[in-house]
Amino acid sequence: MKMSATDLKDQGNRFFAARKYNEAISCYNKAIVQNSGVSTFFTNRALCQLKLKKWDAACQDCRRALEIDKLGVKSHFFLGHALLELGSHDEAIASLLRGDDT
């Protein structure tokens, strides 16, 4: 039986809670293939990328989530975090402030 995108997200969340970040990313990838219009799938995957110190991948996911939902507080926060780690301090501050304004 094929899992729904929501079921895949929920399974990914369980993997994340167990600190199995690569397995969680795999679930979020499959959810995104089924429905790429849900910003939560991208922010959840971005958080996994942050935990794995994959800063560029986290930035990409956050930016994709923000294309879907410009007011995504988590997306702005996670993007700011990743940008800080990459040394892009001005852009990071701008992202964090946008998240605070929403």
ChimeraX commands (.cxc) that place a marker at each C-alpha (Angstrom):
marker #1 position 0.00,0.00,0.00 radius 0.5
marker #1 position 1.33,3.41,-1.01 radius 0.5
marker #1 position 1.72,5.87,1.85 radius 0.5
marker #1 position 0.21,9.33,1.54 radius 0.5
marker #1 position 2.41,12.42,1.67 radius 0.5
marker #1 position 1.06,13.14,5.16 radius 0.5
marker #1 position 1.83,9.59,6.30 radius 0.5
marker #1 position 5.37,9.95,4.93 radius 0.5
marker #1 position 5.78,13.26,6.78 radius 0.5
marker #1 position 4.56,11.62,9.99 radius 0.5
marker #1 position 6.98,8.73,9.51 radius 0.5
marker #1 position 9.76,11.25,8.87 radius 0.5
marker #1 position 8.84,13.02,12.09 radius 0.5
marker #1 position 9.16,9.74,13.99 radius 0.5
marker #1 position 12.60,9.15,12.46 radius 0.5
marker #1 position 13.57,12.73,13.37 radius 0.5
marker #1 position 12.48,12.19,16.97 radius 0.5
marker #1 position 14.71,9.08,17.03 radius 0.5
marker #1 position 17.59,11.20,15.62 radius 0.5
marker #1 position 17.61,9.15,12.41 radius 0.5
marker #1 position 18.00,12.23,10.23 radius 0.5
marker #1 position 18.92,10.54,6.95 radius 0.5
marker #1 position 15.91,8.23,7.21 radius 0.5
marker #1 position 13.71,11.23,7.99 radius 0.5
marker #1 position 15.08,13.06,4.93 radius 0.5
marker #1 position 14.20,10.04,2.80 radius 0.5
marker #1 position 10.59,10.20,4.03 radius 0.5
marker #1 position 10.36,13.95,3.41 radius 0.5
marker #1 position 11.85,13.44,-0.09 radius 0.5
marker #1 position 9.07,10.97,-0.89 radius 0.5
marker #1 position 6.43,13.31,0.54 radius 0.5
marker #1 position 7.78,16.14,-1.64 radius 0.5
marker #1 position 7.63,13.94,-4.75 radius 0.5
marker #1 position 3.94,13.33,-4.00 radius 0.5
marker #1 position 3.14,16.96,-3.14 radius 0.5
marker #1 position 5.77,19.64,-3.64 radius 0.5
marker #1 position 3.39,22.43,-2.62 radius 0.5
marker #1 position 3.57,21.84,1.14 radius 0.5
marker #1 position 6.13,24.09,2.82 radius 0.5
marker #1 position 6.23,21.93,5.96 radius 0.5
marker #1 position 7.85,19.08,4.05 radius 0.5
marker #1 position 10.71,21.42,3.09 radius 0.5
marker #1 position 11.11,22.97,6.55 radius 0.5
marker #1 position 11.15,19.53,8.17 radius 0.5
marker #1 position 13.81,18.38,5.73 radius 0.5
marker #1 position 15.74,21.62,6.32 radius 0.5
marker #1 position 15.84,20.92,10.05 radius 0.5
marker #1 position 17.30,17.48,9.34 radius 0.5
marker #1 position 19.89,19.14,7.09 radius 0.5
marker #1 position 20.78,21.51,9.94 radius 0.5
marker #1 position 21.24,18.58,12.33 radius 0.5
marker #1 position 23.57,16.97,9.78 radius 0.5
marker #1 position 25.44,20.28,9.29 radius 0.5
marker #1 position 24.46,20.38,5.60 radius 0.5
marker #1 position 24.14,24.16,5.53 radius 0.5
marker #1 position 23.70,24.66,1.77 radius 0.5
marker #1 position 21.02,21.98,1.55 radius 0.5
marker #1 position 19.22,23.55,4.52 radius 0.5
marker #1 position 19.30,26.95,2.80 radius 0.5
marker #1 position 17.86,25.46,-0.40 radius 0.5
marker #1 position 15.01,23.80,1.49 radius 0.5
marker #1 position 14.23,26.94,3.46 radius 0.5
marker #1 position 14.16,29.06,0.31 radius 0.5
marker #1 position 11.85,26.56,-1.39 radius 0.5
marker #1 position 9.55,26.60,1.66 radius 0.5
marker #1 position 9.52,30.40,1.59 radius 0.5
marker #1 position 8.51,30.36,-2.09 radius 0.5
marker #1 position 5.42,28.43,-0.97 radius 0.5
marker #1 position 4.78,30.32,2.29 radius 0.5
marker #1 position 6.53,33.70,2.60 radius 0.5
marker #1 position 5.43,34.00,6.25 radius 0.5
marker #1 position 6.96,30.72,7.38 radius 0.5
marker #1 position 8.60,31.61,10.69 radius 0.5
marker #1 position 10.45,28.30,10.92 radius 0.5
marker #1 position 11.72,28.71,7.36 radius 0.5
marker #1 position 13.14,32.16,8.14 radius 0.5
marker #1 position 14.64,30.94,11.42 radius 0.5
marker #1 position 16.24,27.81,9.93 radius 0.5
marker #1 position 17.53,29.81,6.95 radius 0.5
marker #1 position 19.06,32.34,9.32 radius 0.5
marker #1 position 20.74,29.55,11.28 radius 0.5
marker #1 position 22.20,27.95,8.16 radius 0.5
marker #1 position 23.40,31.30,6.80 radius 0.5
marker #1 position 25.14,32.06,10.10 radius 0.5
marker #1 position 26.96,28.74,9.86 radius 0.5
marker #1 position 28.00,29.63,6.30 radius 0.5
marker #1 position 29.33,33.00,7.47 radius 0.5
marker #1 position 26.70,35.05,5.63 radius 0.5
marker #1 position 25.99,37.18,8.68 radius 0.5
marker #1 position 24.14,40.12,7.07 radius 0.5
marker #1 position 21.82,37.83,5.11 radius 0.5
marker #1 position 21.33,35.67,8.22 radius 0.5
marker #1 position 20.34,38.66,10.34 radius 0.5
marker #1 position 17.91,39.82,7.63 radius 0.5
marker #1 position 16.31,36.37,7.51 radius 0.5
marker #1 position 16.04,36.12,11.29 radius 0.5
marker #1 position 14.47,39.59,11.47 radius 0.5
marker #1 position 11.94,38.68,8.76 radius 0.5
marker #1 position 11.01,35.64,10.81 radius 0.5
marker #1 position 10.56,37.82,13.86 radius 0.5
marker #1 position 8.30,40.24,11.94 radius 0.5
marker #1 position 5.79,37.60,10.84 radius 0.5
marker link #1:1,2 radius 0.2
marker link #1:2,3 radius 0.2
marker link #1:3,4 radius 0.2
marker link #1:4,5 radius 0.2
marker link #1:5,6 radius 0.2
marker link #1:6,7 radius 0.2
marker link #1:7,8 radius 0.2
marker link #1:8,9 radius 0.2
marker link #1:9,10 radius 0.2
marker link #1:10,11 radius 0.2
marker link #1:11,12 radius 0.2
marker link #1:12,13 radius 0.2
marker link #1:13,14 radius 0.2
marker link #1:14,15 radius 0.2
marker link #1:15,16 radius 0.2
marker link #1:16,17 radius 0.2
marker link #1:17,18 radius 0.2
marker link #1:18,19 radius 0.2
marker link #1:19,20 radius 0.2
marker link #1:20,21 radius 0.2
marker link #1:21,22 radius 0.2
marker link #1:22,23 radius 0.2
marker link #1:23,24 radius 0.2
marker link #1:24,25 radius 0.2
marker link #1:25,26 radius 0.2
marker link #1:26,27 radius 0.2
marker link #1:27,28 radius 0.2
marker link #1:28,29 radius 0.2
marker link #1:29,30 radius 0.2
marker link #1:30,31 radius 0.2
marker link #1:31,32 radius 0.2
marker link #1:32,33 radius 0.2
marker link #1:33,34 radius 0.2
marker link #1:34,35 radius 0.2
marker link #1:35,36 radius 0.2
marker link #1:36,37 radius 0.2
marker link #1:37,38 radius 0.2
marker link #1:38,39 radius 0.2
marker link #1:39,40 radius 0.2
marker link #1:40,41 radius 0.2
marker link #1:41,42 radius 0.2
marker link #1:42,43 radius 0.2
marker link #1:43,44 radius 0.2
marker link #1:44,45 radius 0.2
marker link #1:45,46 radius 0.2
marker link #1:46,47 radius 0.2
marker link #1:47,48 radius 0.2
marker link #1:48,49 radius 0.2
marker link #1:49,50 radius 0.2
marker link #1:50,51 radius 0.2
marker link #1:51,52 radius 0.2
marker link #1:52,53 radius 0.2
marker link #1:53,54 radius 0.2
marker link #1:54,55 radius 0.2
marker link #1:55,56 radius 0.2
marker link #1:56,57 radius 0.2
marker link #1:57,58 radius 0.2
marker link #1:58,59 radius 0.2
marker link #1:59,60 radius 0.2
marker link #1:60,61 radius 0.2
marker link #1:61,62 radius 0.2
marker link #1:62,63 radius 0.2
marker link #1:63,64 radius 0.2
marker link #1:64,65 radius 0.2
marker link #1:65,66 radius 0.2
marker link #1:66,67 radius 0.2
marker link #1:67,68 radius 0.2
marker link #1:68,69 radius 0.2
marker link #1:69,70 radius 0.2
marker link #1:70,71 radius 0.2
marker link #1:71,72 radius 0.2
marker link #1:72,73 radius 0.2
marker link #1:73,74 radius 0.2
marker link #1:74,75 radius 0.2
marker link #1:75,76 radius 0.2
marker link #1:76,77 radius 0.2
marker link #1:77,78 radius 0.2
marker link #1:78,79 radius 0.2
marker link #1:79,80 radius 0.2
marker link #1:80,81 radius 0.2
marker link #1:81,82 radius 0.2
marker link #1:82,83 radius 0.2
marker link #1:83,84 radius 0.2
marker link #1:84,85 radius 0.2
marker link #1:85,86 radius 0.2
marker link #1:86,87 radius 0.2
marker link #1:87,88 radius 0.2
marker link #1:88,89 radius 0.2
marker link #1:89,90 radius 0.2
marker link #1:90,91 radius 0.2
marker link #1:91,92 radius 0.2
marker link #1:92,93 radius 0.2
marker link #1:93,94 radius 0.2
marker link #1:94,95 radius 0.2
marker link #1:95,96 radius 0.2
marker link #1:96,97 radius 0.2
marker link #1:97,98 radius 0.2
marker link #1:98,99 radius 0.2
marker link #1:99,100 radius 0.2
marker link #1:100,101 radius 0.2
marker link #1:101,102 radius 0.2
view
